[in-house]
Amino acid sequence: MDGLLQDVRYVLRTLKKSPAFVTISVLTLALGIGANLAIFTVVNAVLLQPLPFREPERLVRVFDDLSRAGARNVGTSVPELEDLQRSGVFEQVSVIFPASQALAGGDGVERIEFLGTSPNYFELLGTKPALGRTYTQSEWVPGCLHGVVISDGLWKRQFGSDPHVIGRRVRIDEDPYTVVAVMPAGFHHPGNTLGGDVEIWSACGFTAEPYPPPQRKRRLFPGVLGRLTPGVTFEQAQRRLDALTTALQKTYANDYPKELGWSIRIEPAQTTLTGNVRPTLVILLAAVSFVLMIVCVNIASLLIARSSARMREFAIRQALGASRGQLARAVLTESVLVSIAGGATALAVLLLAQRSLLALMPADVPRLAEVHADWRMVAFALVLSLATGVLVGLVPALHASAIDPNRDLRDGGRTGRGQSVRQNRSRATLVVLEVALSAVLLIGAGLLVRSFAATLQQNPGLDPQRLVAGQVWIPFPNDPKANQYLTPRQQVALARELLVRLATLPGVEQSAVGTAGDVPLLSNQVLNRPRPFSLPDEVLTQGNDHAAEFGAVSAAYFDVLKTPLKKGRVFTDHDADSTARVVVVNEAFVRRFSPQRDPVGRRLRYASRDAAEPREAEIIGVVGDIRNDGLDVAPPPRVYESILQHPSISPAVFLRTRSDADVKSTKEALTQTVHSINPELPVYNVRTIADLVSASMARRKFSLFLMSVFAVSALLLAALGIYGVMAFVVGQRAQEFGIRLALGATPRDILGLAFRPGFILTATGTVVGLVASFAVTRLMSSLLFGVSASDPLTFAVVPVLLAIVTLAACLIPARRATRVSPMNALT
């Protein structure tokens, strides 16, 4: 310990004499360590940390798929939920039913994010409330419980953090409820929602009003959450569920036609929650690790150069009795101290800028609320700093330990030889590694740029300019007698009234009505679950053996969105509940289900979610594909019904304005219009489609931005690294160049001699980087769209760009070599 303290004091004295070296090293290391620390903190919170529930490894999501119909997550019925409860696979299962609800408050009616669950939901998660008590399975009733649980955010916003809120009465969808519990601030539902965190939880038995009678074909629930029975592994659970589905298909053959390929699939709850962002975060973590490696190479090169300048000092110390180990330890101590200083600087900046940095993250990244500074962040910063310091100082320490006093005191005095050859080889190797890593990052960034450009070139299937969409929630009370919009006729009347009132809005050119699932780039799996259907004129059809997404829109919907009609016709106002049912399909539907036949005139047979008997409708037209799920997602087959034949309790409105819309004023006008019909109808999610297009690309933009920053940083660091090596080599060979000039060599000859080593290093590093990139970029395939992982253009342009920058860095010291004075070099 005394020896270590002595080394620390010695290193601190020497570092005080080199403020420029310390500043450059600390700031460079702060860049590399800080970037890694920031990305790792997000990765740790989102991907690595288990969900904050009891035994989270036993939590799974349960999905029903129709694999042969090409449909995943089609929903679960009440009888299937009971099958899961009796299967022995699960200790507990709970419905998770995201929905909108209308909460009556002091300033009117507010739309809130609601989650319908089974009574055992909170028991299943093992979560305790901050106030009150949550409902339990012992309170199960066929219908709905009258107690609700509210979130911490709603408690603060709507109830002013009232500690006596338990027992307060609230009106939700015109039904009276009692607040029984408030959840802690850090509690979040571990699953997808319609948009935003859940604010109210309520429990139902789902076997009585307001829900229809249970049927196996009536897939009421969009999701199920389960806790595996203790001792049952994930693989065992899946095998048992496979056996269960086989048995159920035999018992209820009419409900599960073989042509559908019905199956039950489970996924770890954490995988379902974070699976979409996992590839992005892992790639960014790998990229930022490359940046740190380049930083390490640069600092190691600086330390080697510093060791070369201190070679005589080390030789004298060894001649006076210092061991090789002591010299190596001194160099390692120096690198570790500088690295710790860089890590501390990075940590301080991240702590101060944490909120600003998190604001840059896409809003759809799950678990962002759990990203915060804690002991893990500090521990990782310390470990990373120590590891970086050792890695940076390892090669310089080996050089310092190889000092030979007899040789280096003799040679180091004038010629600068001694260890210079070995040091030059080490620095050259480091530069090759630096250029190779930079090539990999640049190619990765180039692929993302090409992918982003390909995404922008995709036709969204509509014209987003001056197009505004908003949603309206129709309250659905538990008591049917209190429901003003219970019957389809009442819902159709509301849709007609909306169309009439919207047409009179000032500044509106066209208007239409659809469902929430018909809002482009805002839909999700909850809103757009595939539904099975059949084409009765197919010879081999046996029941519903296909699946597609369904929507319902008014006659002007496609005109408002400027979605082209490809064949047949679209709806008219005469396609109402009193006329024959008709549907319009998109091109994806035709490509998949009717590629060889004209779809117009064919008939569809399908089951409605709220009707026991199947419906049949005629296809009257084909429209272009609308990319509802994102510009980089292939549009699925979609069937559009007339909203006057199939109304919705969650309608959406679409407005084509005469000029660029002000969202705030448009929302106010839309809210006033809706409230003139019924003041109990909340209006929400009013946004321009252009904003939705931009938001749908937020994650891709974020990945592109960070990868570009990392790649440019790597390129600059590589240029600095090769410049430093070449400047050092030119300085060592100054006497040689002077002699050559004195003997008649031209400046051009000297330029070639000085430039050649840098060219060789650059070419070698580029080749190594290209080879590595062919392997590494395969891991990026999930992030790419419209471009392959081995895109020829990217692999051709990046080496040229890298060569231009790095060779320019070589040229500067090479040109300096041509200006060496022979007289000065020989003296």
N, C-alpha and C positions, 0 to 999 in steps of 0.2 A: 504493500500500500504506500509506503514511504517513497518507493521508486516511482510509482505512478504519479503521486503528488508532485514529486520533483520534475517529472516529465511535463506535467500540466503547467507548472510555473515556468519552465524553460520555453515551452511552446507559446505561452501567452506573451513572453518577452519578445520572441522572434516575430510573432504576428503583429505586435505593435509597430515593428519596423517596416511592415509591408501593408499599409492601409488599403492600397489599390487592390492588391491580391485578395485581401479579406472581403472588401466590399463586393467585388465581382463574384467571388465564390459564394458568399452568403446569399446574394440576390439570385444567382443562378440556381442554387440549391433550393431556395425558397420557392422559386417557380416550379421546379420539378416535384418537390415534396408536397407543396401546397396543392397542386393539381391532383396528385394521387390521393392526398388526404380528403379533398373535397369529393371526388368521385367515390372513393371507398366508403365515406360516411353515408352516402346515398345508397350504395350497393348493400352495405351492412344493414341499414334500416329497412330497405325494401325487400331484399332477397335473402339475406343471411339470418337475420334475427327471426326467431319463431313468432308466430302470431301470439298476441298477448292474452292467451286464454289457457285454461287448464288443459294440460296434456295436448298441446296443439297438433302433435303428430298423429293423433287419432281422429282429427277433424277432416271430413271429406265432403266434397260436393257430389251429388248424385244426378246423373243426366239420363234421359231417355233418348235414344237415337233410332232412326229408321235408316239403317245403313244402305240397304238396297235401293231405297228411294233417294239416297244422297242427302239426307236431312239429319242434322245433329241438333240436340237440345230442343226437342219438340214439345217438351212439357210433360208433366206427370198428373195422373188422375187420382182421385180420392181412393178408389180401390187399390191402385198400385202403391200408394203411400201406406195403406194398411198392410199390404203384402210385405213391404220393406220392414215395417215394425215387427211383423211376426217371423221374419226370416232368420233371426238369430245372428245375423251379420252385424247388426247395429245395437248398441246400447240404447241409443235414442235417435230419432229422426224428427226433423221439423220442417214444415213448409217455410219457404222464403218467397214472399209475393210482393215485390216492389210495386208501388202505385202512387199516383197523385191523390191528394185529398184537399178539401177546402176547409181551412181553419178560420173560424169566425173570431175576429179580434176587435180591438178598440177602433182601428182605422179601416175597418171593412173586412173583406174576406181575402185570405192569403193562401196561395197554393203552397203546400208543403210536401216534402219527400216522406212517404209513408211506407212502412214495411208490415205486411200481414204475416203472422207467424203462427205456429202451433203454440199451445200454452207452455211447452217445455223448452222453448227457445233459449231462455237465459240459463236454465239449468244445464242444458246441453253445452253451452259455452263455458259454464262455470264462472259467471260474472256476477258481481254484486253491485247494487246501485249506490250512488252517493247519498241519495235521500229516499226514504220510503222502502218499499219492497216490490220486487217484480212479480208478475203472475207466474204460476207454476202449473204442472200437469194435473195436479189435484183439483184444479178449478175448471177442467175441461167441460165444455157444454157443446151441443150440436151447432149452435149458432155462434155469435160473437160475444166475447166478454165486454163488460162495460168499463173496465179499467184500462188505461193506457199508460205507457212509459214514454217520457220525453227526453230529448237529448239535452246536454249541458248548454249547447248553443241556443236552443229554443227557450230553455228556462231563463237564460239571461236576456234574450231579446224580447220575448213575449211576456214574461212574468217578472222582469226586473230583478232576477236572482232572489226572489222571495223565498226565504227559508221555510215558510208555512204553505208552500204551494201544494203539498200533499193533501188530497181531498178536494182541491179546486175543481169546479165543473167547467168543461170546455165543450164547444160544439164543433164536431168534425163531420163534414158531409151531412150537415143538418141533423146529426144524431148526438144526443147528450152522452158524454163520457166523463169519467173521473180520473184525474191524475193520481196514479198510485206510486210512481217512482220517477226519479231523475237519475240518469246515468252519469258516470264520471266524465270529465272533460276529455280524457284520452280514449274513450270507448268509441269504436267505429264498427259498423256492420262488416263482417269479412266476406263481402261479395259485391256483385254488380248492383247498381241502382239505376234509376231513370236519369239521374243527373244530380250529383251532389250527395252529401252525407244524409243518412236517415235522421229525421227529426222526431218522428213519432212511431212507436211500435204498438201494435194491437194484436190480440190473439183470437183465433176462431177455431171451431171444430170443422167448419166447411161442409157440414152435412145437412144444414138447414138454411132457411132464409137468412141472408139475401142470396145465397148460392143455390144453383139448380140441383136437382137430385143427382147423386153420384152415378157416373157411368164410366166404364173403362175407356171408352172412346172420347170422353170429354176431358181433355188434358187441360185442367184448370190452372195448375201451378206452373209457373215458369222455372222454378228451381226447388231443390230439396237439399238441406244441410244435414249431415249425419255424423254421429260419433261411433267409431268402430267398437265392437265389444272387446273388452280386455283380453289379450292373448291372440286375437285374430289379426294376422298381418294383412297388409294391403293386397298382396297377391292372393292370399286365401280368400279374402272378401270378394275379389273380382271373380274367382272361380265359382264360389257359392252363388253369386248373383247370376252368372252365366247358366248355372244349373237351374236356378229359380226361373229365369226367363224361358228356358226350354220347357219346363213343366207347365208354366202358365200358358204358353202357346198351344200346348196340347189340350189343356183344360178349356181354354177360351179361344178356340180356333177361329171363330167368326170375328173376334175383336182384334186378333193379331194375325192377319194374313201373312203367309210365308214370303210373299212377294215384297213386303215392306222391310223385312229384316230387322224387326224390333229387337233392341237390346238395351241393357242397363249398363252404364259406364260410370265408374267413380274416378275422381281425381283428388289428390291432396288439396285441401282448401287453400293453402298458401300458393300452390302452383296455379290454381284457377284464378286467384286474385292478381298474381304478379306475372303470369306467364307471358302476357303480351309485351311487357317491357324488359323481360329478362335478356333476350338477345342484344338489345340496344345497350343496356347497362354493362353487360359482360364485354362487349366489343369496346366500349368507351374505356373501361377499366384496363383492358389490354393495351389500348392506344396510349393511355396516359402512363402506363408502365414503360412503354417504349420511350416516351419523352424523358422519363426519369433515367433510363439507361443511357440516353444520349447526354443528359446532363452529367451523369457520372463519368462518362468517357471524357467530356470536356474538362471537368475538374481534375480528373486523373492526369490528363495531358498537361494541365497547368502545374500540377504537383511534380510531374516528371521534369518539366522545364525548371521549376523551382529547385528541385533536387540537383539538377545539373549545375545550376548556379551556385549551389551550396556544396558541391562535390569536394572542394578543398577543405571546407569546414568539417565535413564528415570524416575525411581522411585524417585530419589533425586530431579529431576527437578519438578516433580509433587508435591512432598512434599513441595517444595519451592514456589509453587503457579502457576506453568504452568498448563494450562487446557488440557483436553484430546484432544481437537481439535488442540491445538498448537503442541502437540507431533505428532499427525497424519500428520499435515501439514508439519512439519519438515521432516518426513520420505518421504512423497510424493515429497517435494521439492528436496530432495536428489536424488530420483529415476528419476525425470524429468530432473534435471541438467545432470546427467550421461547419460540419454537417448539422450538429445540434443547434448551432446558431441559426442556420438556414431553416431548420424545422421549427424552431421557436418563433421565428419571424413569420413563417407560413401559418402557424397555428394562431398567432395573434391577429393576422389579417383575416383569417376565416372566421374567427369568433366575432370580430367587429362587423364583418360583411355577410354574416350568415343569412339574414333575412333577404338581403338584396340578391344573393346568389340563388336562394331557393325560389325567388320570384322569376328567375330565368327558366326554371324547369317547366315542362309542359304540365298543364293542369290535370291531365288525365293519368299522370303517374300515381299509382296507388301508394298508400302509406306515407305520403310526404309529410303528414302531420307528425309522424314518428321520427323524422330526421331532426336531430338536435345535438348540441354539444354535450358530451358526457365523458365519463372516465375512459370509455372505449376509444373515443376520438383522441384523447390525450395519450393514452397508452400506445395506440397505433402510431401517432406522431413520433413518440419516443423510439419505438422499435424501428420504425422506418428510417429515422434519422441515424440511429446507431448502425443499422445494416448498410445504409448508404455510405456512412463514413468509413466503415470497414471495406466496402467494395471499392470506394474511390481510392483509399490509401493503400490497398493491397499491393498493386504493381509498384508504385513508388517506394513502398517499404522494402520490397524484395530487392530493388535496385540499391537502396541505401545499405542493406545488409551485405551486398556483394562488393563493398568498397575494399580495395587493396591499397593500403597506404603507400607502399613502395612504388607501385605503378601510377596511382592517381595523383600523388604529390608531384611525381616527375612529369607525367604527361599533362596533367591538368593545368600546370603553370602557364604554358604558352599555347600549345596546339589545341587544347580543349578536347583531346581525344579521351583516353581512359575508358569510362563507361559510355561515352557519347554514342558509339555504334549500337550498343545494346539498348540505350534509351531511344535512339531513333527508330529502331525496330519495334519497340513497344508502342511508341507514339504512332507509328505507321499502322500497326495492327489496330489500335484504337480508332484511328481515323477511318479505316476500312469498315469497322463495325458501325461507326457513327453514320457513315454514308449509307450503309446497307439498311439500318433501322429507319433512316430518313426516307429511303426509297419505299419501304413498306408502308410507312404512314402516308406518304404522298399518294401512293397508289390507292390506299384505302379511301383517302379523302377524294381522290379523283373519281373513284367508283360511286361514291355518294353524290358527288356533283352531277355525274352523268345520270344517276338514278333520279335525282331531284328534277333534272331537266326533262327526263322521260315522263315523270309524273305530271309536270306542268303541261305537257303536250297532250295529255289525255282529255278527251271530250267528256265533260261532266254530264252531258245529256240535257243541259238546260243553259239558259243565259242568266248568270248570277247578278248582272248589273241591274240596279234599281228594283231588286226583288227582296221583299221582306216577308218573313214568316213569323207567326206567333201561335201560341197554343191556348186553348180554353179548356178548363176542367168542368165537367158537369157533375155535380154532387150525386152520389149514389147511396142514399141512406139505407140502413138495414131494414127499416120498416117500409115495405113496398107502398103502403098507403101514403107515406110522406114523400114519395118520389114523384116529382113533377115531370120527369122524363123517363118513366118506367118502360113504356111501350115503344116499339119502333116508330109508330105513327107520331108520337109526341117528339121523338128525337128527329124525325124527318121534318116536322114543323119547325123545330129550332134551326135546323140546317137551312131551310128555305128562308127563314127570317134573317139569319146571318147573311145570306147571299144578297138579300134585298138591301139590308142596312149597309153592308160593306161597299156596295156599288155607289152609294151616295157620299162616301168619305171624300173630303177635299184632297186634291192632289193624287188621287188613285186612278190609274188608267184601266186596270183590270183587277179582278178579284176572284178567288176560288176558295173552296172549302175541301178539306181532306181529313185524314186521321193523323194522330201524332206520329205514327210510323211512316207517313208519307212525306215528312219534312226531310229534305235531302241533307245528308251528312250529319244528321242528328239522331238517326235511328240506332237501335242496339238490339241485342238478342232478346231482351225482355219484350220489346215492342214488336219485333218482326220474327217471331218463331215460325219456322216452316210448318205448313199444314199439308196433310196428305190429300191427294185428289186422284181421280182416274179419268181417262178418256174412253167413254163407253164404246166408241167405234173401233177401238183396237181389238183385234181378234183375241190376243193373249191376255187382255185385261181381266184380272180377278180381284175386284175390290179396289180400294185406293192404293195404287202401287207407285205413285209419283208424289213429289212434294215440292212446294213452292211457297214463297212469301205472298201474303195477301194484303191489299190495301183497299181503301174506299175513297173516291174523290168525286168532286162535282164536275159538271160538263166542261167548265172553262179551265180546269186544272192544267191540262197539257198546253193550252194556249198561253196561260199566264206564265208557266215555266219556260215556254218556247221549246218544248220537247217535240220533236218532229213525229208526225204520223207517217208510218211506213206503208200501211196497207189497211183497207177497210175504212172504218169511221170510229170516232170517239163518242162519248156519251152526249146525249141531249137532255134538255129538261123534261122530255117525255119519258125518259128511262126511269120511271118511278116505281113505287111499290105496287101500283095497279097494273103494271105491264110485265111482259115476260122478262125474266132475269137475263142480263147480258153482262159480259166482262170484256175487258181489254187486256192484252198480254204484252210483255216486252219482248225484245229481240232475243234476249237470253233464253226465254221460255221457248221460243220457236227453234233456236239452235239445238236445244236439248231434247225437246219432246215432239217437235213436228218438223224435222229438217227436210223431209222428203214430201211433205204434204202441205197444202195451203191451210194455215190454221183458221182462217176466217170461215165461219160456218160450222166448225167443229164444236162439240159440246163438252163441258166439264161437269163432273159430279164430285162434290166435295162436302165436307162436314163443316158447318159453322161452329164456332166456339160456344155459342149460346143456344144452339138448336139441336134437338135430339135426332131429328131426321136429316138425311143428307139433302143438299140442294143441287139443282142442275141449272146450268146457264150456258148460253151460246156465246162463242167468241166472235165479237163484231169488228175487232181491229187490232192492229199491232203498232206499238209506239217504240221509239228509240229507248235505249237503256239509260236509266238515271243511276249514277254511281252513289247510291245512298250510304254505303259503308266507307267511302273514301275514294279519292282519285286513284289510289294504288291498289284497290281491291276490285276484282272482277265482279260485275253486277250479277246477282243470282237471278234465277227465274222468278218473275213477279206477275201476279194476277191483280188487276184493278177491278173492283166492283163499283157500281154507281152508289154514291153516298145516299141517294134518295131511295135506294133499294136495300142498302145495308148501312144504316147510320151508326155513329160511334158516340160513346160517352166521353171520349177524349178527342174532340175535333181540333184541327189546326186550320189556320186561315193563311192565305197567300195573297200578297198585294204587290202588283206591279205599279210603281209610282211614276209620275211624269218627270220627276227630277230626283237627284240623289237624295235618298231618304235620311232624315234625322231620326234615329231610332227612338230617342226619348219622346219626341213629339208624336211620332207614329204610334208608339205604345200608348201614349195618353189618349190619342184619338180613338185607337182601337178599343181601349178599356172603356171609354165613355160610350162607344157604340154598343159593346157587349152589355154593359151595365144598363143601358137604356132598354134592353130586352129583359134582363134579369140581374139585379145588383148582387146576387149570390154566386155569380159565375166568375171565378178568378181568371185573369189573363196573365200569362207568364211566358218566359222564353221568347220574347220578341227580339229577333235579331235579323240582320241582313244575311242573305245567302252568301254574299261575298265574304262576310266575317266567318261564316260556318266553313266555307272552303278553306280559308286561311287557318282556322282552328284545327281542321282535320289534318293539316300538314304540320302541326306544331311539333310533334315528336320527330318527324323527319327533318324539319328545319333545325331543331335542337341538336340532333346527331351530326348534321352537316356542319353546323357552326362550330361545335367542339372539335370535331375531327379536323376541320380546316385550321382552327387555331393551333391544335397540336402539330399538324403537318407543317405549317408555316414556321412555328417555333423550332421544330426539328430541322427544317431547312436552314434557318438562320444559324442555329447552333452548329450544324455540320459545316456551314461556310466558315464560321469563326474557328472551328476546330482545325479545318484544313489550312486556313490562313495562318493560324498559330504554328502549326507544324512547318509549313513552308517558310515562314519568316525565320523560325529557329534554324532550319537547315541552311537557308541562304546566309544567315549570320555566321554559322559555323564554316561555310565554304567561301567566305569573303576573300580570304587570302588566296585560295585556289583561283577564284574568278579574276582577282587582280593579276596574278601571274599569267593566266591565259590571255588577258587583255594586253599585258606587256609583251607577250610573245606573238601578238598579231591577231588574236581571235576577234571577230566582229561582235558588236552588241547583239546581233541576231543569233550568233552561235551561243553566246552566254544565256540569252533568253530561252533558247531551246534546252540547254543543260539544266537551267533552274526550273523550267516549267515541267520537264518530263516526269520527275518523281510525283508531283501533284496529279498529273494526268493519269499515271499508273494507279495511284491510290484511288482516285475517283472512279476510274473504269472498273477496278476490282470490286470496290464497294457497291457500285451500281449493279454489276452482274450478280453478286451475292444477294443483293436486295431483291432483284427481279426473281431469282430462283425461290427465295423465301416467300415472296409475295404470292407466287402461284399456289403455295400451300396455305398461307395464312388467310388469303382472301376467300377461300372456300368457307371459312367460318362466318363470313359476312353475308352469305347468300340470303338469309332471312331478312336482311335489311335492304336488299336491293330490289329494284323494280324496273323492268324494261331493259336491263343490262346484265350481262353474265359476269361472274366473278373473275373471268379471264378476258375481260373486254380488250380487244386488240388496240383500240384507240388510246385507252388509258395507259396500257403497258408500253405504248410507243411514245406518248407525249411526256409522261413523267420522267423517263430517263433523260430526255432532251432538256427539260426544265432543270432537273437536278444537275446535269452537266454544265449548263450555262452558269448557274449560280456558283457552284463549287469551283469551276475552272476560272471564273472571274476572281474568286478568292485566291486562287493560285497565281493568277497573273500579276496581282499587285506586288507581292514580294519578288516575283521573277523579274519584273521591270526594274525593281530597285537594284537587282543584281547587275543589270547592264550599266548602272551608274556608279559602280565601285571604282574608286581611284586606285590605279596600280601602285602609285607611290605610297598612298596611305596604307594599302593592304600589305606592302612589303616592309613597312617600318615597324 
